[in-house]
Amino acid sequence: MKKILLLSALLIFACSSDESSTDSNDDNSNQTFLERFDDYIWVDEESQTLDYSSLLQFSNSPQSYMFVDKYNGSASSCNPYNIENILQNAGDTLIFEFTSGNRFVATATAFNGGESIRYKVIFKDENTTYQDGSTYYDIIFTKTSESLGCQ
């Protein structure tokens, strides 16, 4: 009887310790968007042709993003843009403001475990010819193994 109790206690202890180590390794719910998707590269498949591709990458350190247009495999521009005014950086969502002539709010939302990302930019500036809150662009990117091609 003592052997059965001891064996049961050992089995329960072994199973409970395995569960906690597995959960802590697989759980990325505490990571920010920039931590979770640091240096992932996504491609805009709608605009992709045999000689052109548009790529997007976010970086956690420094907090930045980069669009790269590639023509015949060569990158046309490799300038990262710093992300300075972050409104949300949690889990699958990154929301930040930026100014490029006008003021904008960008939202990056990852789905399918980061295999795809929706990148939507809206106008925030009321002093534009466009209506405040109207969509500037809304693009779905898909994760790719293609490199940015930046030196």
Secondary structure, 3 states (H helix, E strand, C coil): CHHHHHHHHHHHHHHHHHHHHHHHHHCCCCCCHHHHCCCCEEECCCCCCCCEEEEEEEECCCCEEEEEEEECCEECCCCCEECCEEEEEECCEEEEEEECCCEEEEEEEEEHHHCEEEEEEEECCCCCCCCCCCEEEEEEEEECCCCCCCC
